[in-house]
């Protein structure tokens, strides 16, 4: 597992390379929930996926050619992630295909 660095801001995008795969992530707070978009090779794997504590985010997206998954983890309890705690309390993890 790898930790993806996030800022404690309500809207952000970042580009990372994971297992030799270029990935663009967009994380945004909308109302009381956090959402994520994941793009690989210019195509959406998921769009506007709600983020829940310890729930894999790609779930059924393996057929789209991306190896691995993502998960938010509340390091201080069991709440769903909120932008104010990103990077500290709420960690975004990349889970490799072999994990």
C-alpha positions in Angstrom: 0.0 0.0 0.0 1.1 3.5 -0.8 -0.2 6.7 0.8 -1.4 9.4 -1.7 -0.6 12.9 -0.4 -3.6 15.1 -0.2 -4.1 18.7 1.1 -6.8 19.7 3.6 -8.7 21.7 0.9 -12.2 21.1 -0.5 -11.2 20.7 -4.1 -8.0 19.3 -5.5 -6.5 17.4 -8.4 -3.2 15.6 -8.7 -1.3 13.4 -11.1 0.6 10.4 -9.8 2.2 7.3 -11.3 1.3 4.1 -9.5 2.7 0.7 -10.6 3.9 2.4 -13.8 0.4 3.7 -14.5 -0.3 7.4 -15.0 -3.3 8.4 -12.9 -5.1 11.7 -12.4 -7.2 12.1 -9.2 -9.8 14.8 -8.5 -11.1 15.0 -4.9 -13.9 17.3 -4.0 -16.2 18.0 -1.1 -19.9 18.5 -2.0 -22.2 19.1 0.9 -21.5 16.5 3.6 -19.7 14.0 1.4 -16.3 13.7 -0.3 -16.2 12.4 -4.0 -13.4 11.2 -6.2 -12.8 11.0 -10.0 -10.0 8.6 -11.2 -8.6 8.8 -14.7 -6.1 6.5 -16.3 -4.7 7.1 -19.8 -7.2 10.0 -20.3 -10.2 7.8 -19.6 -12.4 7.9 -16.4 -12.2 4.7 -14.4 -14.8 6.2 -11.9 -16.4 9.5 -11.9 -18.1 11.2 -8.9 -17.6 8.1 -6.7 -18.6 8.8 -3.1 -15.8 8.2 -0.6 -16.5 6.1 2.5 -14.2 4.9 5.2 -12.4 1.7 4.4 -14.4 1.1 1.2 -12.6 0.3 -2.0 -13.3 3.0 -4.6 -12.9 1.2 -7.9 -14.8 -1.9 -6.9 -16.0 -3.0 -10.4 -13.5 -1.0 -12.5 -10.8 -3.7 -13.0 -12.0 -4.5 -16.5 -11.0 -1.0 -17.6 -7.3 -1.9 -17.5 -6.2 -0.3 -14.2 -4.3 -2.5 -11.8 -5.0 -1.8 -8.1 -7.6 0.2 -6.1 -7.9 3.1 -3.7 -9.3 3.4 -0.2 -9.8 6.2 2.4 -8.9 5.3 5.9 -9.9 7.2 9.0 -6.8 7.0 11.3 -8.7 8.3 14.3 -12.0 6.4 14.1 -14.6 5.2 11.6 -16.0 8.3 10.0 -16.3 8.9 6.3 -13.6 11.3 5.0 -14.1 15.1 5.1 -11.8 17.5 3.4 -10.6 19.3 6.6 -8.9 16.1 7.7 -7.3 15.0 4.4 -3.7 14.1 4.6 -3.7 13.8 8.4 -6.8 12.0 9.8 -8.1 10.8 6.5 -5.5 9.0 4.4 -6.0 8.0 0.7 -4.2 4.7 0.1 -3.4 3.0 -3.2 -3.7 -0.8 -2.9 -1.6 -2.7 -5.5 -3.1 -5.4 -7.6 -1.2 -8.1 -5.6 -2.3 -6.8 -2.2 
